[in-house]
């Protein structure tokens, strides 16, 4: 064996060892309990790889994952932090219409039991689209439905989170499209286990004034989603929101729930590197 062959073999072995070495976990301060959704990983990454990378980067939760995948989350020490749509209805068809109540109340009560038994802290629900229902009637209907499930949610320690969505760009006709409407519903239900899912991207489009709205309505907020505006891409300096400032404001209020990343990486951006950067931004 020549000296060149020996050195070449050593280089190959070193490269192979580096490729097989486990990725180094990223340390976070832990002041902000962060989570992810599938979309931050793009389209092609297998779910187990998503879980592995999320855990390595310091995530604690994974939103909108159904019961069939909960064992995989738990394998990597991740909490299924938000039960996916279904029991609480869909964006267009949910609690603001009485004809949906019997079905959704039944499914929410069952989901509360399932969530409690599996350590799932939150269940998502929606107002539904307006259609022919005016905002006041829709609010009354949502209050009536939520009042039927809040006692069990309180007893089981599971929070029902109604999502605030924009009706300008993404979800035309959605009823809960301004913070005042949602806060009115929350105040009337008045339960520690019925809260708002405050999606920062959607709020920016409809009401803006993000930090003031968080501070003024903090007691009614149970969960946060992130996303850059415009476009719902990376939450860095390429968009208009100052997520470091927003995250610090949330943490300073003593928030103990999850802030979950729900964006799509901009075209050409590596999903894992983008998530690492996003988590660093809000790791205040």
Legacy VTK file of the C-alpha trace (Angstrom):
# vtk DataFile Version 3.0
C-alpha trace
ASCII
DATASET POLYDATA
POINTS 284 float
0.000 0.000 0.000
1.357 3.397 -0.968
1.349 6.424 1.311
-1.211 8.035 -1.031
-3.514 4.992 -0.756
-3.227 5.046 3.028
-4.051 8.743 3.302
-6.926 8.346 0.863
-8.371 5.473 2.897
-8.100 7.471 6.107
-9.917 10.416 4.488
-12.743 8.170 3.308
-13.048 6.594 6.748
-13.131 9.998 8.430
-15.811 11.238 6.048
-17.880 8.100 6.653
-17.558 8.455 10.412
-18.665 12.087 10.239
-21.676 11.121 8.127
-22.678 8.455 10.639
-22.101 10.562 13.734
-25.267 11.717 15.481
-26.228 15.333 14.879
-25.437 17.576 17.823
-28.493 18.724 19.812
-29.101 22.469 19.847
-29.378 24.082 23.257
-32.247 26.539 23.770
-32.908 28.723 26.770
-36.277 27.024 27.275
-37.991 30.278 28.172
-40.250 29.858 25.145
-41.718 26.374 24.707
-41.552 25.912 20.944
-43.360 23.533 18.619
-43.610 22.769 14.911
-46.054 21.716 12.225
-45.338 19.448 9.256
-45.191 22.335 6.798
-41.951 23.778 8.168
-40.120 20.713 6.837
-41.291 21.155 3.257
-42.809 18.352 1.232
-40.350 15.477 1.068
-38.967 14.723 4.525
-40.260 11.468 6.105
-42.226 12.031 9.288
-39.746 10.221 11.532
-36.950 12.431 10.210
-39.112 15.466 10.962
-39.541 14.270 14.539
-35.834 13.545 14.933
-34.821 16.986 13.643
-37.497 18.784 15.649
-36.260 17.148 18.856
-32.613 17.837 18.017
-33.344 21.514 17.413
-35.042 21.835 20.791
-38.743 21.576 19.942
-41.053 20.391 22.690
-44.314 20.040 20.760
-45.666 19.038 17.361
-49.057 20.497 16.410
-51.907 19.028 14.383
-50.746 15.407 14.418
-53.399 12.688 14.696
-53.484 9.795 17.173
-51.921 7.333 14.734
-48.643 9.244 14.851
-48.534 10.049 18.557
-46.248 7.054 19.326
-43.675 8.420 16.870
-43.772 11.828 18.541
-43.324 10.279 21.943
-40.397 8.187 20.691
-38.533 11.462 20.242
-39.790 13.116 23.400
-42.239 15.394 21.587
-45.705 16.271 22.880
-48.652 16.136 20.446
-49.378 19.722 21.382
-52.565 20.371 19.365
-55.182 17.779 18.366
-55.813 18.215 14.620
-59.037 19.461 12.996
-61.970 17.073 13.066
-63.516 16.895 16.532
-63.879 20.679 16.620
-65.078 20.993 13.043
-63.390 22.462 10.001
-62.600 26.028 8.992
-65.851 26.489 6.990
-68.116 24.268 9.137
-67.895 24.601 12.884
-69.468 26.018 16.019
-71.200 29.146 14.734
-74.089 27.148 13.255
-76.522 25.303 15.525
-77.013 22.444 13.092
-73.406 21.411 13.738
-73.673 21.361 17.519
-74.829 17.844 18.299
-72.166 16.290 16.101
-69.342 18.555 17.234
-70.189 18.552 20.923
-70.216 14.744 20.860
-66.881 14.584 19.015
-65.257 17.229 21.216
-66.254 15.434 24.402
-64.747 12.202 23.067
-61.596 14.014 21.930
-61.166 15.583 25.365
-61.097 12.114 26.918
-58.657 10.834 24.297
-56.419 13.886 24.606
-56.317 13.679 28.400
-55.438 9.985 28.291
-52.531 10.640 25.932
-51.044 13.844 27.310
-52.364 16.098 24.531
-52.877 19.551 26.070
-54.941 21.280 23.346
-57.732 20.620 20.837
-58.306 22.961 17.902
-61.717 24.272 16.964
-63.062 26.997 14.679
-65.864 29.494 14.405
-66.813 28.418 10.881
-67.646 30.633 7.918
-70.386 33.248 8.127
-72.539 32.110 5.201
-75.951 33.505 6.167
-75.190 33.846 9.894
-74.420 37.303 11.244
-71.545 37.805 13.667
-73.673 38.247 16.777
-75.736 35.129 16.165
-72.566 33.216 15.333
-70.945 34.330 18.564
-74.029 33.287 20.546
-73.924 29.866 18.892
-70.217 29.408 19.614
-70.736 30.363 23.263
-73.584 27.865 23.556
-71.513 25.005 22.110
-68.395 25.794 24.135
-70.440 25.997 27.325
-71.484 22.390 26.719
-67.906 21.103 26.645
-66.045 23.409 29.028
-66.798 21.459 32.223
-65.242 18.281 30.852
-62.289 20.245 29.448
-61.734 21.778 32.889
-62.065 18.426 34.605
-59.602 16.729 32.240
-57.132 19.608 31.983
-57.443 19.959 28.195
-57.758 23.361 26.504
-60.117 23.970 23.583
-58.445 26.520 21.297
-60.504 28.445 18.749
-58.343 29.699 15.915
-58.325 33.291 14.723
-57.859 33.302 10.900
-57.742 36.050 8.312
-60.633 36.456 5.855
-58.727 38.870 3.597
-56.107 36.618 1.989
-56.596 32.961 2.963
-60.014 32.185 4.437
-62.699 34.312 2.878
-65.912 34.543 4.947
-64.381 33.060 8.124
-66.204 34.523 11.128
-63.484 34.769 13.781
-61.418 37.238 11.777
-60.989 40.014 14.359
-59.675 39.792 17.902
-62.666 41.628 19.401
-65.074 38.933 18.181
-63.025 36.124 19.680
-62.426 37.889 22.974
-66.165 38.490 23.310
-66.770 34.742 22.926
-64.014 33.878 25.418
-65.280 36.330 28.021
-68.805 34.946 27.812
-67.639 31.324 28.089
-65.206 32.392 30.815
-63.302 29.147 31.223
-59.601 28.577 31.875
-59.878 25.715 29.374
-61.409 27.623 26.444
-58.910 29.958 24.791
-57.868 31.616 21.531
-55.331 30.125 19.169
-53.597 33.410 18.321
-52.055 32.936 14.878
-49.687 35.878 14.531
-49.647 35.761 10.726
-53.449 35.988 10.517
-53.693 38.652 13.210
-51.148 40.814 11.400
-53.281 40.781 8.253
-56.574 41.602 9.995
-55.791 43.697 13.079
-52.034 44.231 13.266
-50.788 45.868 16.470
-49.578 42.419 17.465
-47.885 43.040 20.801
-50.576 45.405 22.090
-53.257 42.855 21.142
-51.353 40.104 22.930
-50.829 42.177 26.062
-54.410 43.457 26.179
-55.966 40.024 25.649
-53.360 37.698 27.122
-55.691 36.015 29.600
-57.830 34.734 26.716
-54.942 33.313 24.635
-53.900 29.686 24.985
-51.613 28.991 22.026
-49.593 30.804 19.347
-48.723 30.071 15.724
-46.006 31.855 13.765
-45.627 32.722 10.086
-43.951 35.479 8.139
-46.041 38.152 6.455
-46.460 38.493 3.553
-46.488 34.954 2.205
-46.372 32.857 5.392
-42.723 32.007 4.851
-39.620 32.403 7.053
-39.997 34.551 10.167
-36.667 36.337 9.714
-35.684 39.777 8.405
-37.198 38.976 4.987
-40.710 39.911 6.211
-42.395 42.676 8.164
-42.866 41.224 11.654
-40.259 41.516 14.408
-40.598 38.041 15.879
-37.813 38.496 18.410
-39.683 41.419 19.963
-43.015 39.561 19.781
-41.562 36.467 21.447
-39.981 38.515 24.226
-43.313 40.231 24.883
-45.037 36.840 25.144
-42.351 35.388 27.407
-42.366 38.484 29.630
-46.078 37.922 30.238
-45.256 34.529 31.742
-46.722 32.425 28.942
-46.311 28.707 29.664
-48.023 27.222 26.594
-46.637 26.524 23.145
-45.494 28.888 20.442
-45.621 26.718 17.332
-43.994 27.449 13.990
-46.465 27.161 11.130
-44.809 28.570 8.030
-43.517 27.171 4.717
-39.798 27.733 4.051
-39.179 30.197 1.257
-38.254 28.713 -2.103
-34.724 27.344 -2.125
-34.280 27.545 1.647
-33.169 24.445 3.523
-36.054 23.525 5.867
-33.880 22.392 8.786
-31.602 25.433 8.634
-34.650 27.697 8.336
-36.268 26.103 11.396
-33.037 26.377 13.372
-32.906 30.093 12.545
-36.600 30.604 13.395
-36.194 28.895 16.738
-33.155 31.003 17.487
-35.094 34.183 16.754
-37.797 33.402 19.325
-35.446 31.793 21.872
-35.507 34.903 24.032
LINES 1 285
284 0 1 2 3 4 5 6 7 8 9 10 11 12 13 14 15 16 17 18 19 20 21 22 23 24 25 26 27 28 29 30 31 32 33 34 35 36 37 38 39 40 41 42 43 44 45 46 47 48 49 50 51 52 53 54 55 56 57 58 59 60 61 62 63 64 65 66 67 68 69 70 71 72 73 74 75 76 77 78 79 80 81 82 83 84 85 86 87 88 89 90 91 92 93 94 95 96 97 98 99 100 101 102 103 104 105 106 107 108 109 110 111 112 113 114 115 116 117 118 119 120 121 122 123 124 125 126 127 128 129 130 131 132 133 134 135 136 137 138 139 140 141 142 143 144 145 146 147 148 149 150 151 152 153 154 155 156 157 158 159 160 161 162 163 164 165 166 167 168 169 170 171 172 173 174 175 176 177 178 179 180 181 182 183 184 185 186 187 188 189 190 191 192 193 194 195 196 197 198 199 200 201 202 203 204 205 206 207 208 209 210 211 212 213 214 215 216 217 218 219 220 221 222 223 224 225 226 227 228 229 230 231 232 233 234 235 236 237 238 239 240 241 242 243 244 245 246 247 248 249 250 251 252 253 254 255 256 257 258 259 260 261 262 263 264 265 266 267 268 269 270 271 272 273 274 275 276 277 278 279 280 281 282 283
